[in-house]
Structures are given as C-alpha cells and as structure tokens.
Amino acid sequence: MGPANTLSPVLLDEKYEITEVREFHLDAVVSEYRLHRVHRDRLELELPILVAVPLADLVAP
C-alpha cells in the first residue's frame, strides 16, 4: 500500500478547503473498497438518491 493519503476520501489544501472527494465502492468479490470516482468541483452521488453538491457547500462558513 502507498502513502496514507492515497486512500483519503477527502483531500484538503493548505487553507483546509476541500479540493477533492474520492468515492469508493465495495468490491464484494475481494472484500476491498476500490476507487470509483474522484469529485473535484462538486460531489455527485447516484445512490441512494441522485444528488450534486458543490464542494464549497460541504464546509461551514
């Protein structure tokens, strides 16, 4: 396994602002989570409902 931050689901910049969110899905065959998608501008999820949220809206002012 590589550096610890390679599997971090949320990456922050030096100002602690969200730069990307990594979405992982469970691969049940091998019982591991695998990278599914990287969100850079907004978080777009398909399940359990379709939603898109700008990353800037994920943090408190």
N, C-alpha and C positions, 0 to 999 in steps of 0.2 A: 504494500500500500504506500502511496506517495505522501507528500506533506499533509498535515492535518487539515489545512484549509481547502484542499481539493474536494472534500466531500461536504463542506459547509453549505447548508441550504440558503443562507443569506450572506451576501458579501457587502461590506461597508467600506466607504472611502475614509480619508483622513479626517473628514468633518463628521463622521458617523452617519452619513446619509447612505441609504440603500442604493447600491449600484447594480446589483442583480440578485435574482431569486432563482435558485435551482430546484426544479421539480423532479422528484424521484418517484418511480413506480416499483412496486414489489414484483420481482420475477419469482413466482412461486416454485418453478422447477428447481432452481438452485438456492432458494431461500435467501436472496440478496436483493437489495434495492439497487436499481440501475437508473442512471441519469436519463430522464425522459425529455426534458426541455429546459432551456435557460431563458428566463424572462429578464429583459433589460430596461424596458420603458414602462411596461405595465404587467401586472400579474393576470394571466388569462388561464382560468381553470375550466375544465369541461365537466367534471364530476364533483360533487353530486348535482350541482347546477352550473349552467354556463354563466361565468362572471368575468369581468375585466376591471381591474382596479389599478390606477396609476401608482407607481411605486412611491411617489411623493405623498400619497394619501395614506400610506401604511405607517407613518410616523406621526407622533404628536407634535404640535407646533411648539 
